[in-house]
Amino acid sequence: MSGKFVRASKYRHVFGQPAKKELQYENVKVTNNAWDSNIIKTNGKFISVTWNASGGGAFAVIPVEEVGKSPDQVPLFRGHTAQVLDTDFDPFNDHRVASGSDDCKIGIWDIPEGYSFRNHIDENGDVIDIQPTKMLTGHSRKVGHVLFHPVSQNVLASSSLDYTVRIWNVETGENLITLKHPDMVTSMSFSYDGNHLATVARDKKLRVWDIRNNKIVSEGLAHAGAKNQRVVWLGNSDRLATTGFSKLSDRQIGIWDAFNLEKGDLGGFYTVDQSSGILMPFYDPDNKILYLAGKGDGNIRYYEFQNDELFELSEYQSTEPQRGFAVAPKRMVNVRDNEVLRCFKTVVDQYIEPLSFYVPRRSEEFQEDIYPAAPSDKPALTAEEWFSGKSVDGPILVDMKNIYEGSEPTFKESKKENKPVSSTPLKEEKKAQEQIEKPVERSVEKPDEKSTVTEKEATNEQRNVSTASQKPSSINTSLKSDDSVDKLLKKASTFDKANDAEDPSKETSGWDEEDEKPAPVEINKTKELSKGTNGTKENSAAQSPQKSTGSSISTATSTVPSTAPSTATEQAVPAAKTEAAVTTAAASSSGKSLGLKQSVEKLSGLVVTLEEIVEKLVHSNLEKDERLQRLELKIEELAGRN
């Protein structure tokens, strides 16, 4: 048997395409400061660039439509007395931008109406620099990062080398909340509803803060490497993604439960490669795609996030390395061309290259499945409402179909993702006992006999579960002492509901066959990321029982249905045994075992393959019988003539 199965996804063929040379921004003087920030930011209408300027710090703002070569003398946003380290655009005011500087201050700037990067000059032809609207003071060391609130207007977060993150009311200039850390914060990200803030610091710890109560909700060790780490909140969920390094300097990705960081990452780190550049993560919550842009290399990897796992989609490769990277809001993409991401990258610190990612589709109609409602430029709360304790489920959303049609936009409020409603613990425990007591098997029934394949457990936890199935009296104690099994069973009991909310490839079946020939299930053909064996935290061992148990339970409940009585079935059973053993061994020995749905999908693929084989052999047997009957008739005719 030959051929291969690949994971079905509507985003499997997403591709990146750079803009033509005439649409690039040339003669850009990007700062040579080594501070770890994204260097450029964009709101889809303007691009802010940390400028290599003398006489104090400065940054430039380039209107997106003003492409081409920049003049030698350009208007700069001056006001800081030291290097500008980071900038961020107000999501609810396209003409407002904030900056953090080495002079310990935060600048708030208003971009003038009718501002032009090329023609902002006075009557004498001299360039007019822009001055700040206000300066926020309070940090005692350099301000390394600034980040606007995703839901409330005029709320800004800033991190500093004084080991604090401060939350500001931009309108009044007050620092109302201070989150103290034991070391410098290297990255931060707001939750979808803006009530929590995830931070990662140089002490290698990942923290989630309840901002307004000024307390840590969850805390845990992140990546073990010495280099800076990044964190991003994964949309309207309670999951985080981090990028960092192992002790052996492998670049890694980690997926975390934001409110259970103490338990470690979900199933071990994903090892990307051995490059030295920091990975900058950007998450598209509408399509559930995580983009990783590496500093110092030209590649941009992107992965689909589904069921707490990352699946590699593809990689945009370029020989032009980037040091700065920025992503525009979803409402700014070209909906008619099926563009799902618009971004900008700096190239050799001399020009900025626009880059777009597309979903290839021939239809010219609005693609509703890839364009759900996206965050708009309307704030859901004022700063006073948010600081007083008022909360919403998320930002105000805009209907992307209005953007496609060019009609008046319509808005709606965000709603929390529906969480699966679990059954009572007693029912879950009973269900678990019934599932585990069943033999782990795949069977092909025949009229006179039944062939059963029992998989070997590859981990100690699986052996413990097998022992527990022989001793039903101890299963209750085992399940009560391990809450990870309970959580897995909750997920299994509400499998269909969870998939409706999380599975972006719901409309397609589990696995697509790319070859007409029947094929075995092959491991690692989906380009899944290899799991890191180095740099994995000690408590990752505590996560493996959850994954392994889930694999065993899902296998136990899946059997191959009977087909037709023939010798071909007897030949198919040993093949099924071999493939089942290979599948189980590979899933158990890797750093991250297959999830519940993936196991079911692989079994489904095996079932389809066996059914096709049986169907073909049955068909050939029928043809053989017909030929024998015709031959017998001819023999009888010849015998009658004689």
Residue pairs with C-beta under 8 A, 6 or more apart in sequence:
1 517
1 518
1 519
1 520
1 575
1 609
1 613
2 515
2 517
2 519
3 513
3 514
3 515
3 516
3 517
3 518
3 519
4 514
4 515
4 519
4 522
4 525
5 511
5 512
5 513
5 514
5 519
5 521
5 522
5 525
5 602
5 605
6 12
6 511
6 512
6 514
6 525
6 526
7 311
7 505
7 510
7 511
7 512
7 526
7 601
8 505
8 508
8 509
8 510
8 511
8 512
9 304
9 311
9 313
9 504
9 505
9 508
10 359
10 369
10 370
10 504
10 505
10 507
10 508
11 287
11 289
11 304
11 313
11 340
11 359
11 370
11 504
11 505
12 313
12 314
13 314
13 359
13 360
14 289
14 302
14 313
14 314
14 340
14 357
14 358
14 359
14 360
15 314
15 316
15 357
15 358
15 360
16 300
16 316
16 355
16 356
16 357
17 355
17 356
17 357
17 358
18 318
18 353
18 354
18 355
19 353
19 354
19 355
19 356
22 67
22 68
23 67
23 354
24 67
24 68
24 351
24 352
24 353
24 354
25 47
25 62
25 66
25 67
25 68
25 70
25 351
25 352
26 68
26 69
26 70
26 350
26 351
27 69
27 70
27 71
27 72
27 350
27 351
28 49
28 60
28 62
28 70
28 346
28 349
28 350
28 351
28 352
29 51
29 52
29 53
29 349
29 350
30 39
30 40
30 49
30 50
30 51
30 52
30 323
30 324
30 346
30 349
30 350
31 39
31 50
31 51
31 52
31 83
31 84
32 52
32 349
33 50
33 83
33 85
35 83
35 85
35 86
35 144
36 144
36 186
36 228
36 278
37 50
37 85
37 86
37 144
37 145
38 86
38 280
38 324
38 325
38 326
39 49
39 50
39 323
39 324
39 325
39 346
40 47
40 48
40 49
40 50
40 324
40 325
40 326
40 344
40 346
40 352
41 47
41 48
41 87
41 88
41 89
41 97
41 326
42 48
42 64
42 89
42 326
42 327
42 328
42 343
42 344
43 89
43 90
43 91
43 94
43 328
43 329
43 332
44 64
44 328
44 329
44 331
44 332
44 342
45 63
45 64
45 94
45 332
46 61
46 62
46 63
46 64
46 89
46 94
46 97
46 111
47 61
47 62
47 64
47 326
47 344
47 352
48 59
48 60
48 61
48 62
48 87
48 89
48 97
49 59
49 60
49 61
49 62
49 324
49 346
49 352
50 59
50 84
50 85
50 86
50 87
50 324
51 58
51 59
51 60
51 76
51 84
52 349
53 76
53 78
55 78
56 78
56 80
56 81
56 82
57 80
57 81
57 82
57 83
57 84
57 101
57 102
57 103
58 76
58 77
58 78
58 80
58 84
58 129
59 76
59 77
59 84
59 87
59 99
60 74
60 75
60 76
60 77
60 117
61 77
61 97
61 111
61 115
61 117
61 130
62 70
62 117
62 352
63 115
63 116
63 117
66 116
66 117
66 118
70 117
70 118
71 118
73 127
74 117
74 118
74 127
75 117
75 120
75 121
75 127
75 128
75 129
75 130
76 129
76 130
77 97
77 99
77 107
77 109
77 129
77 130
77 132
78 129
78 130
78 131
79 107
79 109
79 131
79 132
79 135
80 99
80 101
80 102
80 103
80 105
80 107
81 101
81 103
82 101
82 102
82 103
82 142
83 101
83 102
84 99
84 100
84 101
84 102
84 107
85 100
85 101
85 102
85 142
85 143
85 144
85 145
86 99
86 100
86 143
86 144
86 145
86 146
87 97
87 98
87 99
87 100
87 146
88 97
88 98
88 146
88 147
88 148
88 156
89 96
89 97
89 148
90 96
90 97
90 98
90 148
90 153
91 148
91 150
91 329
91 375
91 377
91 395
92 153
92 377
92 378
92 379
93 153
93 377
94 111
94 377
95 110
95 111
95 112
95 113
95 115
96 108
96 109
96 110
96 111
97 109
97 111
98 106
98 107
98 108
98 109
98 146
98 148
98 156
98 170
99 106
99 107
99 109
99 146
100 106
100 142
100 143
100 144
100 145
100 146
100 158
100 160
101 107
101 142
101 143
102 142
102 143
103 142
104 137
104 139
104 140
104 141
104 142
104 143
104 160
105 135
105 136
105 137
105 139
105 143
106 135
106 136
106 137
106 139
106 143
106 146
106 156
106 158
106 168
107 132
107 134
107 135
107 136
108 132
108 133
108 134
108 135
108 136
108 170
109 130
109 132
109 133
110 133
111 130
112 120
112 130
120 127
120 128
121 127
121 128
122 128
134 173
136 156
136 158
136 168
136 170
136 173
136 175
138 166
138 175
139 158
139 160
139 162
139 164
139 166
140 160
140 162
141 160
141 161
141 162
142 160
142 161
143 158
143 159
143 160
144 159
144 160
144 161
144 184
144 185
145 158
145 159
145 185
145 187
145 188
146 156
146 157
146 158
147 156
147 157
147 158
147 188
147 189
147 190
148 155
148 156
148 157
149 155
149 156
149 157
149 190
149 194
149 386
150 190
150 192
150 194
150 375
150 394
150 395
151 193
151 194
151 379
151 380
151 381
151 386
151 392
151 394
151 395
152 194
152 379
152 380
152 381
152 382
152 383
152 385
152 386
153 379
153 381
153 382
153 383
154 169
154 170
154 171
154 382
154 383
155 167
155 168
155 169
155 170
155 194
155 383
155 386
155 387
156 167
156 168
156 170
157 165
157 166
157 167
157 168
157 188
157 190
157 197
158 165
158 166
158 168
159 165
159 184
159 185
159 188
159 199
160 166
160 184
160 185
161 184
163 180
163 181
163 182
163 183
163 184
163 185
163 201
164 178
164 179
164 180
164 181
165 178
165 179
165 181
165 185
165 188
165 197
165 199
165 209
166 175
166 177
166 178
166 179
167 175
167 176
167 177
167 178
167 179
167 211
168 174
168 175
168 176
169 176
169 383
169 384
169 387
170 383
171 383
172 383
176 387
177 211
177 212
177 214
178 214
179 197
179 199
179 209
179 211
179 214
181 199
181 201
181 203
181 207
182 201
182 203
183 201
183 202
183 203
184 201
184 202
185 199
185 200
185 201
186 200
186 201
186 202
186 228
186 229
186 230
187 199
187 200
187 228
187 229
187 230
187 231
188 197
188 198
188 199
188 200
188 231
189 197
189 198
189 231
189 232
189 233
189 240
190 196
190 197
190 198
190 233
191 197
191 198
191 233
191 258
192 233
192 235
192 236
192 237
192 285
192 394
192 395
192 414
193 391
193 392
193 393
193 394
193 414
193 416
194 386
194 392
195 210
195 211
195 212
195 391
196 208
196 209
196 210
196 211
196 217
196 258
197 208
197 209
197 211
198 206
198 207
198 208
198 209
198 231
198 233
198 240
198 258
199 206
199 207
199 209
199 231
200 206
200 207
200 222
200 229
200 230
200 231
200 242
200 244
201 207
202 228
204 221
204 222
204 223
204 224
204 229
205 219
205 220
205 221
205 222
206 219
206 220
206 221
206 222
206 229
206 231
206 240
206 242
206 256
206 261
207 216
207 218
207 219
207 261
208 216
208 217
208 218
208 219
208 240
208 258
208 259
208 261
209 215
209 216
209 217
210 216
210 217
212 386
212 387
212 389
217 258
217 259
218 258
218 259
218 260
218 261
218 262
219 261
219 262
220 256
220 261
220 262
220 263
220 264
221 264
221 537
222 229
222 242
222 244
222 254
223 229
223 242
223 243
223 244
223 245
223 246
223 252
223 254
223 269
223 535
224 245
224 246
224 247
224 535
224 537
225 244
225 245
225 246
225 247
225 249
225 250
225 252
225 535
226 245
227 244
227 245
227 249
227 278
228 244
228 278
229 242
229 243
229 244
229 245
230 242
230 243
230 244
230 278
230 279
230 280
230 281
231 240
231 241
231 242
231 281
232 240
232 241
232 242
232 281
232 282
232 283
232 290
233 239
233 240
233 258
233 283
234 240
234 241
234 255
234 283
234 285
234 290
234 305
235 283
235 285
235 286
235 288
236 285
236 394
236 414
236 416
236 417
237 417
238 257
238 258
238 259
239 255
239 256
239 257
239 258
239 266
239 305
239 308
240 255
240 256
240 257
240 258
241 253
241 254
241 255
241 256
241 281
241 283
241 290
241 305
242 253
242 254
242 256
242 265
242 281
243 251
243 252
243 253
243 254
243 278
243 279
243 280
243 281
243 292
244 251
244 252
244 254
245 251
245 252
245 535
246 252
246 269
246 271
246 532
246 534
246 535
246 536
247 534
247 535
248 534
248 535
249 274
249 276
250 271
250 272
250 273
250 274
250 532
250 534
250 535
251 271
251 272
251 273
251 274
251 275
251 279
251 294
252 269
252 270
252 271
252 272
252 532
252 535
253 269
253 270
253 272
253 279
253 281
253 290
253 292
253 303
253 310
253 529
254 265
254 269
254 270
255 265
255 266
255 267
255 270
255 305
255 308
255 309
255 310
256 265
256 266
257 263
257 266
263 484
263 539
263 542
263 543
264 537
264 539
264 540
264 542
264 543
265 537
265 540
265 543
266 308
266 543
267 308
267 309
267 531
267 540
267 543
267 544
267 546
267 547
267 591
267 592
267 593
268 531
268 532
268 536
268 540
268 543
268 544
268 591
268 592
269 531
269 532
269 535
269 536
269 540
269 591
270 310
270 529
270 530
270 531
270 532
270 592
271 529
271 530
271 531
271 532
271 533
271 534
272 279
272 292
272 301
272 529
275 294
275 296
275 297
276 296
277 294
277 295
277 296
277 297
278 294
278 295
279 292
279 293
279 294
279 295
280 292
280 293
280 294
280 295
280 325
281 290
281 291
281 292
282 290
282 291
282 292
282 293
282 325
282 327
282 343
283 289
283 290
283 291
283 305
284 290
284 291
284 330
284 340
284 341
286 330
286 340
286 370
286 371
286 372
286 374
287 340
287 370
287 504
288 304
288 305
288 306
288 502
288 504
289 302
289 303
289 304
289 305
289 313
289 340
289 341
290 302
290 303
290 304
290 305
290 310
291 300
291 301
291 302
291 327
291 341
291 343
291 357
292 300
292 301
292 302
292 303
293 300
293 322
293 325
293 343
293 345
294 300
294 301
294 322
295 322
295 323
296 321
296 323
297 321
297 322
298 317
298 318
298 319
298 320
298 321
298 322
299 315
299 316
299 317
299 318
300 315
300 316
300 318
300 355
301 312
301 315
301 316
302 313
302 314
302 315
302 316
302 357
303 310
303 311
303 312
303 313
303 529
304 310
304 311
304 313
304 504
306 502
306 503
306 504
306 505
307 498
307 499
307 502
307 503
307 595
307 596
307 597
308 595
309 592
309 595
310 529
311 526
311 527
311 528
312 526
312 527
312 528
312 529
316 355
316 357
320 345
320 347
320 348
320 353
321 347
321 348
322 345
322 346
322 347
323 346
323 349
324 345
324 346
324 352
325 343
325 344
325 345
325 346
326 343
326 344
326 345
327 341
327 342
327 343
328 342
328 343
328 344
329 374
329 375
329 377
330 374
330 375
330 400
331 374
331 375
331 376
331 377
331 398
331 400
331 403
332 342
333 339
333 340
333 341
333 342
333 356
334 342
334 356
335 366
335 367
335 371
335 400
335 403
335 404
336 364
336 404
337 356
337 358
338 358
338 359
338 360
338 361
338 367
338 370
339 356
339 357
339 358
340 357
340 358
340 359
340 370
341 356
341 357
342 354
342 355
342 356
343 354
343 355
343 356
343 357
344 352
344 353
344 354
344 355
345 352
345 353
345 355
346 352
346 353
347 353
359 367
359 370
361 367
366 400
366 401
366 404
366 405
368 401
369 507
371 400
371 401
371 404
372 400
373 397
373 398
373 399
373 400
373 412
374 397
374 398
374 400
375 394
375 395
375 396
375 397
375 398
376 395
376 396
376 397
376 398
376 409
376 411
377 398
378 396
378 398
378 411
379 396
380 392
380 394
380 395
380 396
380 413
380 414
381 390
381 392
392 413
392 414
393 413
393 414
393 415
393 416
394 413
394 414
394 415
394 416
395 414
396 411
396 412
396 413
396 414
397 411
397 412
397 413
397 414
398 409
398 410
398 411
399 409
399 410
399 411
399 412
402 408
402 409
402 410
403 409
417 501
418 497
418 501
420 490
420 491
420 493
420 494
420 497
420 498
421 494
421 497
422 428
422 490
422 493
422 494
423 431
423 490
423 493
425 486
428 486
428 489
428 490
428 493
429 475
429 476
429 479
429 480
431 489
431 493
432 475
432 479
432 485
432 489
432 553
433 472
433 475
433 476
433 479
435 553
435 556
435 557
436 465
436 468
436 469
436 475
436 552
436 553
436 556
437 469
437 472
437 475
438 469
438 556
438 557
439 452
439 454
439 556
440 454
440 455
440 466
440 552
440 555
440 556
441 452
441 453
441 454
441 455
441 556
441 559
442 452
442 453
442 455
442 555
442 558
442 559
442 560
442 576
442 580
442 603
442 606
443 450
443 451
443 452
443 453
443 559
443 560
444 450
444 451
444 560
444 562
444 563
444 569
444 572
444 573
444 576
444 610
445 561
445 562
446 562
446 565
446 569
446 570
447 565
451 573
453 573
453 576
453 577
453 580
453 581
455 552
455 555
455 580
455 581
455 584
456 581
456 584
456 585
457 463
457 465
457 466
457 548
457 552
457 588
458 548
458 584
458 585
458 587
458 588
458 589
459 544
459 545
459 548
459 588
461 544
461 545
461 548
461 549
462 548
462 549
462 552
462 588
464 478
465 478
465 549
465 552
468 474
468 475
468 478
469 475
478 485
479 485
479 486
482 545
484 542
484 543
484 545
484 546
484 549
485 545
485 546
485 549
487 546
488 546
488 549
488 550
488 553
488 596
489 553
491 498
491 550
491 596
492 550
492 553
492 554
492 596
495 596
495 597
499 506
499 597
500 506
503 597
510 597
510 600
510 601
510 604
510 605
511 601
511 602
511 604
511 605
513 519
513 605
513 608
518 609
518 612
518 613
519 609
520 575
520 579
520 606
520 609
521 579
521 583
521 602
521 605
521 606
521 609
523 582
523 583
523 586
523 587
524 586
530 591
531 590
531 591
531 592
532 591
533 591
536 591
544 593
547 592
547 593
547 595
548 588
548 593
550 593
550 595
550 596
550 599
551 584
551 587
551 588
551 593
551 594
551 595
551 596
551 599
553 596
554 596
554 599
554 600
555 584
555 599
555 603
558 599
558 600
558 603
560 576
560 603
560 606
560 607
560 610
561 607
563 569
563 610
563 611
563 614
563 615
564 614
564 615
564 618
566 614
566 617
566 618
566 621
567 617
568 613
568 614
568 617
568 618
569 614
572 610
572 613
572 614
576 606
576 610
579 606
580 606
583 602
587 593
587 594
587 599
594 602
